[in-house]
Amino acid sequence: MEEQFESLEKIKIDSLEEILGRKFPVLNDGFIRVIDYMGGDESIVQAARVSYGKGTKKVNEDKGLIRYLLRNFHTTPFEMCEIKLHVRVPMDTWRQWIRHRTANVNEYSTRYSLAIDSTQKTDPDEWRFQAKDNKQGSEGFFDNAIGSKLTEREEELQQFARDIYQERLQLGVAREQARKDLPLSTYTEAYWKIDLHNLLNFLALRMDSHAQIEIRSYASVIGNEIVSRWCPIAWEAFQDYRMNSMSFTGPEIEIMKILFAGDAAGAKKLAEEFGWLNEINGKLSRNRERLEFEDKLETLGLKKPW
């Protein structure tokens, strides 16, 4: 008896097919390109309505469902979409990237192959000051006079490190050992395969204004140039419900209730009870929870009650 089966067609996204293999430049010599993908917005709907097979055929209903799923953190259907990217990225940026342990990765090996002869350069107007209130962040830029000197020294350091590397190789030093003093600005390459759910989590963190500029540059290309073409409905929902939204903690909600009731003094008193308004030498001490709440109030156009 001949086996009966349902004929299925691979979901094809024309707007993504158009850019397969195209290199999107990032930084001075980095890039991102799409190698392969599986699924699209339709796959999210299929997974959510698995008992219905292909699901609804009405685009507006599919859009409503996808937006509902993302808005209410029903994440599993988004795992039905996968994408494989080929990236060239500086090693220091790659260190941040690889901390997202939710992807399948195969990186260029400098034990087997020669290190990529390219480093991430810093233009004179790109050197940033260390942030005063954030130990892992930066703020503001050096003037061009100092920046030019820093860039000049950077070039000297990178060239010296490369010369030493080449010298070791010419003497027959093993590649796995010759590479050990290469700077973190050296570019590496990797294939990075990830599902849409985990990719959106990556983008939420790395497209955020608090993320380091270098990795934010890569995340912006992935989101705006690739995901927007691949899953446009999911991307729109992600913009609305993750990137352009905010959440409030329990203490913040309690203060806002009192604030909206017109009792600014009561809101300030509650903040004092939360320990947000402690003073040192007559000035408010730094309290990260309070500062985060103040940022939210500013975004909403509201004045802080203290």
C-alpha positions as CSV (number, residue, x, y, z in Angstrom):
1,M,0.0,0.0,0.0
2,E,1.4,3.4,-1.0
3,E,2.2,5.6,2.0
4,Q,0.1,8.7,2.3
5,F,1.8,11.9,3.2
6,E,1.1,15.6,3.2
7,S,3.2,17.5,0.6
8,L,4.9,20.5,2.3
9,E,6.8,23.4,0.8
10,K,9.7,25.0,2.5
11,I,8.8,28.5,3.7
12,K,10.6,31.0,1.5
13,I,11.0,34.7,2.4
14,D,11.7,36.6,-0.8
15,S,13.0,39.7,0.9
16,L,15.5,37.6,2.8
17,E,16.4,35.5,-0.3
18,E,17.5,38.8,-2.0
19,I,20.2,39.4,0.6
20,L,21.5,35.8,1.1
21,G,25.3,36.0,1.0
22,R,25.4,39.8,0.9
23,K,28.0,41.3,3.3
24,F,26.7,44.1,5.4
25,P,29.8,46.1,6.6
26,V,30.2,46.8,10.3
27,L,33.0,48.9,11.9
28,N,36.2,49.3,9.7
29,D,36.5,45.7,8.4
30,G,33.7,43.6,10.0
31,F,30.7,42.2,8.3
32,I,27.5,40.2,8.7
33,R,25.8,38.1,6.1
34,V,23.0,35.5,6.0
35,I,24.0,32.0,5.1
36,D,20.7,30.1,5.6
37,Y,17.4,30.3,7.4
38,M,14.4,28.3,8.4
39,G,10.9,29.6,8.7
40,G,9.4,33.0,9.0
41,D,6.3,34.7,10.5
42,E,4.2,31.9,9.1
43,S,6.2,29.4,11.1
44,I,5.4,31.2,14.3
45,V,1.7,31.0,13.5
46,Q,2.0,27.3,12.5
47,A,3.6,26.5,15.9
48,A,1.0,28.4,17.9
49,R,-1.9,26.8,16.0
50,V,-0.4,23.4,15.5
51,S,-3.7,21.6,15.6
52,Y,-4.8,23.7,12.6
53,G,-2.0,22.6,10.4
54,K,-1.1,25.7,8.4
55,G,-3.2,28.0,10.6
56,T,-5.2,31.0,9.6
57,K,-4.8,32.4,6.1
58,K,-5.8,35.9,7.1
59,V,-2.7,38.1,7.5
60,N,-4.4,40.4,10.0
61,E,-5.3,37.4,12.2
62,D,-1.7,36.1,11.9
63,K,-0.4,39.5,12.8
64,G,-2.7,39.8,15.8
65,L,-1.6,36.3,17.0
66,I,2.1,37.0,16.7
67,R,1.7,40.3,18.5
68,Y,-0.2,38.6,21.3
69,L,2.4,35.9,21.7
70,L,5.3,38.3,22.0
71,R,3.4,40.7,24.2
72,N,2.5,38.0,26.6
73,F,5.9,36.2,26.6
74,H,4.7,33.0,24.8
75,T,8.1,32.3,23.5
76,T,8.1,28.7,22.2
77,P,6.6,29.5,18.7
78,F,9.4,31.9,18.0
79,E,11.9,29.1,18.4
80,M,10.5,27.5,15.2
81,C,12.5,30.1,13.2
82,E,16.2,29.8,12.8
83,I,18.9,31.8,11.0
84,K,22.6,31.2,10.3
85,L,24.9,34.2,10.0
86,H,28.5,34.5,9.0
87,V,30.2,37.3,11.0
88,R,33.5,39.0,11.1
89,V,34.0,40.7,14.4
90,P,36.9,42.0,16.6
91,M,37.8,39.5,19.3
92,D,37.0,41.9,22.2
93,T,33.5,42.4,20.8
94,W,33.2,38.6,20.1
95,R,33.9,38.0,23.8
96,Q,30.7,39.9,24.7
97,W,28.8,38.2,21.8
98,I,29.7,34.6,22.8
99,R,28.4,35.1,26.3
100,H,25.0,34.6,24.8
101,R,25.1,30.8,25.1
102,T,21.9,30.2,23.1
103,A,23.4,29.7,19.7
104,N,25.3,27.1,17.7
105,V,28.8,28.5,16.9
106,N,31.8,27.4,14.8
107,E,34.6,30.0,15.0
108,Y,37.7,30.5,12.8
109,S,40.6,28.5,14.3
110,T,44.0,30.2,14.6
111,R,45.4,26.9,15.7
112,Y,44.7,25.6,12.2
113,S,44.9,28.7,10.1
114,L,46.8,32.0,10.1
115,A,45.2,34.7,12.1
116,I,43.1,37.1,10.0
117,D,45.4,40.0,9.0
118,S,43.0,42.7,10.1
119,T,42.3,44.7,13.2
120,Q,39.6,47.0,14.4
121,K,40.7,50.6,14.1
122,T,39.7,53.6,16.2
123,D,39.3,57.0,14.5
124,P,40.6,60.0,16.4
125,D,37.1,61.2,17.2
126,E,36.0,57.8,18.5
127,W,38.0,57.5,21.7
128,R,35.6,57.6,24.7
129,F,36.0,58.5,28.4
130,Q,35.3,56.0,31.1
131,A,31.8,56.7,32.6
132,K,31.8,58.1,36.1
133,D,28.7,56.3,37.2
134,N,29.1,53.0,35.3
135,K,32.2,50.9,35.7
136,Q,31.5,49.0,32.5
137,G,30.4,51.9,30.3
138,S,31.7,55.0,28.6
139,E,30.6,58.6,28.1
140,G,31.7,61.5,25.9
141,F,34.7,61.7,23.6
142,F,38.3,62.9,23.7
143,D,39.1,65.9,21.5
144,N,40.8,65.2,18.2
145,A,44.3,66.3,19.4
146,I,44.4,63.6,22.0
147,G,42.4,61.2,19.8
148,S,44.9,61.5,17.0
149,K,47.7,60.5,19.4
150,L,45.8,57.6,20.7
151,T,45.1,56.4,17.2
152,E,48.7,56.8,16.2
153,R,49.8,54.7,19.2
154,E,47.1,52.1,18.4
155,E,48.5,51.7,14.9
156,E,52.0,51.2,16.3
157,L,50.9,48.6,18.8
158,Q,48.9,46.6,16.3
159,Q,51.6,46.6,13.7
160,F,54.3,45.6,16.3
161,A,52.1,42.7,17.5
162,R,51.6,41.6,13.9
163,D,55.3,41.8,13.1
164,I,56.1,39.6,16.2
165,Y,53.4,37.1,15.2
166,Q,54.9,36.9,11.6
167,E,58.4,36.5,13.0
168,R,57.4,33.6,15.2
169,L,55.7,31.9,12.2
170,Q,58.7,32.3,10.0
171,L,60.9,30.7,12.7
172,G,58.6,27.7,12.8
173,V,56.7,28.4,16.1
174,A,53.5,26.5,16.3
175,R,50.5,28.6,15.2
176,E,48.7,27.8,18.5
177,Q,51.5,29.5,20.4
178,A,52.5,32.2,18.0
179,R,49.1,33.8,18.2
180,K,49.1,34.3,22.0
181,D,50.1,38.0,21.9
182,L,47.8,39.1,19.2
183,P,45.7,42.1,20.4
184,L,42.0,41.7,21.1
185,S,41.3,44.1,18.2
186,T,42.2,41.3,15.8
187,Y,39.2,40.2,13.7
188,T,37.8,36.7,14.0
189,E,35.1,35.0,12.0
190,A,32.3,32.6,12.9
191,Y,29.1,30.9,11.8
192,W,26.4,31.7,14.3
193,K,23.1,29.9,14.2
194,I,20.3,30.9,16.5
195,D,16.5,30.7,16.8
196,L,14.3,33.8,16.7
197,H,13.3,33.8,20.3
198,N,16.9,33.8,21.5
199,L,18.0,36.2,18.8
200,L,15.4,38.7,20.0
201,N,16.7,38.4,23.5
202,F,20.2,39.1,22.1
203,L,19.0,42.1,20.2
204,A,17.0,43.5,23.2
205,L,20.3,43.6,25.2
206,R,22.8,44.5,22.5
207,M,20.7,47.2,20.6
208,D,20.0,48.9,23.9
209,S,21.6,52.4,24.3
210,H,23.6,51.1,27.3
211,A,25.3,48.4,25.2
212,Q,28.9,49.0,24.0
213,I,28.9,50.9,20.7
214,E,30.9,48.2,18.9
215,I,28.5,45.3,19.5
216,R,25.5,47.6,19.2
217,S,26.7,48.3,15.7
218,Y,26.5,44.6,14.9
219,A,23.1,44.1,16.6
220,S,21.6,47.1,14.8
221,V,22.6,45.5,11.4
222,I,21.1,42.1,12.4
223,G,17.9,43.7,13.5
224,N,17.3,46.5,11.0
225,E,18.7,44.9,7.9
226,I,18.1,41.2,8.5
227,V,15.3,40.3,11.0
228,S,13.1,43.1,9.6
229,R,13.2,41.4,6.2
230,W,13.0,37.8,7.6
231,C,10.1,38.2,10.1
232,P,8.6,41.6,9.6
233,I,5.5,41.1,11.7
234,A,7.5,39.7,14.6
235,W,10.1,42.5,14.2
236,E,7.4,45.1,14.4
237,A,5.9,43.5,17.5
238,F,9.4,43.3,19.0
239,Q,9.9,47.0,18.4
240,D,6.6,47.9,20.0
241,Y,6.7,45.6,23.0
242,R,10.4,45.3,23.8
243,M,12.6,48.0,22.4
244,N,10.1,50.9,22.7
245,S,8.4,49.9,25.9
246,M,9.3,49.9,29.6
247,S,8.4,47.9,32.7
248,F,7.9,49.0,36.2
249,T,9.0,47.3,39.5
250,G,6.7,46.8,42.5
251,P,8.2,49.8,44.4
252,E,8.0,52.0,41.3
253,I,4.3,51.2,40.8
254,E,3.6,52.1,44.5
255,I,5.4,55.4,44.1
256,M,3.6,56.2,40.8
257,K,0.2,55.4,42.4
258,I,0.8,58.1,45.0
259,L,2.4,60.4,42.5
260,F,-0.6,60.2,40.1
261,A,-2.9,60.9,43.1
262,G,-1.2,64.3,43.4
263,D,0.7,63.5,46.6
264,A,4.3,64.3,45.7
265,A,5.2,64.5,49.4
266,G,3.8,61.1,50.0
267,A,5.7,59.7,47.0
268,K,9.0,61.2,48.3
269,K,8.3,59.7,51.8
270,L,7.8,56.3,50.3
271,A,11.0,56.6,48.3
272,E,12.8,57.4,51.6
273,E,11.3,54.2,53.1
274,F,12.7,52.3,50.2
275,G,16.2,53.7,51.0
276,W,16.4,55.6,47.7
277,L,17.0,59.0,49.1
278,N,20.0,58.4,51.5
279,E,22.3,61.4,51.7
280,I,26.1,61.8,52.0
281,N,27.4,65.2,53.0
282,G,24.0,66.8,52.2
283,K,23.7,65.2,48.7
284,L,21.8,62.2,47.5
285,S,24.0,59.2,47.4
286,R,24.1,57.1,44.2
287,N,21.2,54.6,44.2
288,R,20.9,52.7,40.9
289,E,17.2,51.7,41.5
290,R,16.3,55.4,42.0
291,L,18.3,56.5,39.0
292,E,16.6,53.9,36.8
293,F,13.2,55.1,38.0
294,E,14.1,58.7,37.3
295,D,15.0,57.8,33.7
296,K,11.6,56.3,33.3
297,L,9.9,59.3,34.7
298,E,11.9,61.5,32.3
299,T,10.9,59.4,29.3
300,L,7.2,59.8,30.4
301,G,7.7,63.6,30.7
302,L,7.1,63.5,34.5
303,K,9.0,65.3,37.2
304,K,10.7,63.4,40.0
305,P,9.0,64.2,43.4
306,W,12.3,64.8,45.2
